[in-house]
Each structure stands twice: as C-alpha cells, then as structure tokens.
Amino acid sequence: MSDTTTKPWINPYLAILVGVFAVSFSSILVRVCTAPPLVIAAYRLIFTFCFLAPFTLWGGAPALRGMTARQVGLSAASGVFLALHFVTWFISLKYTSIASSVVLVTTQPLFVVLGSWIFFKERVPRKALYGCFLAFVGSVVIGATDFQVGEKAFIGDLLALFAAVMVSGYLLIGRRLRHGLPLTGYTFVTYGASAITLSAATAVGGVPFHPYPGQDWLIFVALALVCTILGHTVFNWVLRYVQASVVSVSILGEPLGAILWAAVFLGENPTPRQVVGGSIIFAGLYLFTRVTAKTDKPLATEKI
C-alpha cells in the first residue's frame, strides 16, 4: 500500500480491537515464563523479526529499497524505544502485580497526547479528552486495590511508568513515519533494530540465551506471533489511518483483558472494583473512538 488515501481492507477500529485482544496476553505470558525479562524481550523480537522477514523480503523489497536514510534512522530509533519498553515492562512484572504494572504502562495516552501536541501540533477534540480521562480513571480504579507497599513494588511501578514513556515514543515515531512509509519497510527496520538492541544488551549483560524449558520457548513464540504480530504490527498498520492517541487510548483495554486472563490461568479473581474499572475503561474508549472517528481523515502521502 503506497498511498495513504487507499481504502483499508478492514475497518481500522475493528483492527484496533483485535490488537487489544492480542496484547492482553502479554503480561500473563511474561509472568509464567521462567526466563529472565531481558531474554524474554530479546526472543520476542527475534522471533517476530524472523517470522516477518521472509514476507517482507518476498513482497516488500521495493519498500525497503525506497526508504530514505532519515526513514531508516527514525525506524531504528522507534525500535530502540520499543526495546526499552519491553525490557522495562517485563522487569516490572517480576517486581509488582500484573494489575499495577499494566495500569501504569497504560498511562501512555497522557504522554502520547502531550507528545502529539508538542511535536506534531495535533489537536484532540475536547470530548475525546473526556474519554481519555475516563479510560485512565478506569485503569487506576482497576489497579488501586493491587498496589503494593514496599521498595520492591515501588521499583516495579517506576519501571512500568518508564515503559509507558518509551512506548509513547515508539507510537509517536510510528505515526510520523506511517504517513508515507509502507508497513513492511517500517516493521522490518523497527523490529530488526529492536531485536539487535535487546540481543546486544543480553550479551553485554552476560545473560545466557539458553538453556530454557520447552514451555518458555512456546511463550517466546506466542509473544511474537500473538502479542507482537497480531498486536503491535496491527497497531502499526492502523497508525496509517488514525491518530496515535486513538491507538494509545484503545490499548487501555489491555488491563481488563490481562485481569481476566490472570483470573482464568492464575486464579487471581477480579475484585468488584476491577469490574467497575473495566466498565469505566470501555465507556471512555467508546467516547474517545466515537469522537475521533468523526474527525479522522485520510492522510496525504508524505516523504520523511
């Protein structure tokens, strides 16, 4: 797809729902994995890159050759932001609860909206901001009863917050690049740079790449296929058609999914407050996406 005015083959807002469902499995998969967080993050991106590379090289070679040096550099920078997001978030999941970590990570819309205003001069309708606020309040309500007191939990919370800032940078750069850059070229460079960054950090840190039990390898693959390709790659595709703030706020649905999976697979049953928080999240998502759907317009192709 070389022109941003081309009609998408699937409704972008339906694609966002698929992406949110896919990424909601991330936290529980990381929690049950026995490998170190840095290794989990590295293999997630390595497998993702390996799965997508053949398709990119087969049908997307022209897109790669057509990338400018600036596009390659920004895509690589986006990959570094993604790498930092994954590793800091995965570490946080080892220090604090799933609900606390996911809630803090999903504060990213605040940083995305701020970054969009500062760097891209994007204006978000006031009613949409009300939806953003509702979704954020719902996330806080979900995690309010699960915040832990103590140095270990505090470190985990700080890492989750830092991960939110990093993924906001990843989304903002992706939004800028996706104005005129095909998805295949962008993801090839971004995921490749992220995989290289994480692999280098693993090697420098002296963390072993093996051996790990079979379950861990299945988790690495699931994180790549489900959470990254069906999650982050779908979000990257959607960025061509909607504002980064829409994608970011929609990801606020992840806490609800994560809590549901934690109840099913780990026996962590949701509390009444978490149920209420989930309802508030979806109310905010409905308001935000409904308002922005009316204001979003196809973007003109832009060279970067």
Number of C-alpha atoms within 10 A of each C-alpha: 13 12 16 19 14 11 11 13 6 9 11 20 18 10 17 24 17 15 27 24 21 22 23 25 23 23 26 17 21 24 18 14 18 14 22 17 22 24 21 26 30 25 21 26 31 22 20 27 24 15 15 17 18 11 13 19 15 9 10 17 13 14 18 18 9 12 17 13 10 12 21 20 15 21 26 23 20 28 31 25 24 28 30 23 25 26 21 22 31 26 23 29 24 18 20 24 20 23 26 25 31 30 29 24 30 28 26 27 27 20 19 26 23 16 19 23 13 10 10 12 10 15 9 18 12 11 14 22 20 15 24 30 20 22 32 26 18 29 31 23 20 30 22 16 13 16 19 16 9 9 10 13 20 16 15 25 26 17 25 31 23 20 30 29 22 24 28 31 23 25 27 24 20 27 24 22 25 26 21 20 26 22 23 24 23 27 26 25 23 28 29 21 26 29 26 18 20 27 22 13 16 19 12 9 10 9 15 13 16 8 9 12 11 9 11 18 17 13 21 25 19 19 28 26 19 20 25 24 23 20 26 21 21 21 27 24 22 26 25 27 23 22 24 27 31 26 24 25 28 26 26 29 25 26 33 26 20 22 28 20 20 21 13 12 12 13 10 13 14 17 13 10 15 25 17 14 25 26 19 22 31 19 16 27 26 16 20 27 22 15 19 19 15 8 12 13 12 14 16 11 15 13 14 16
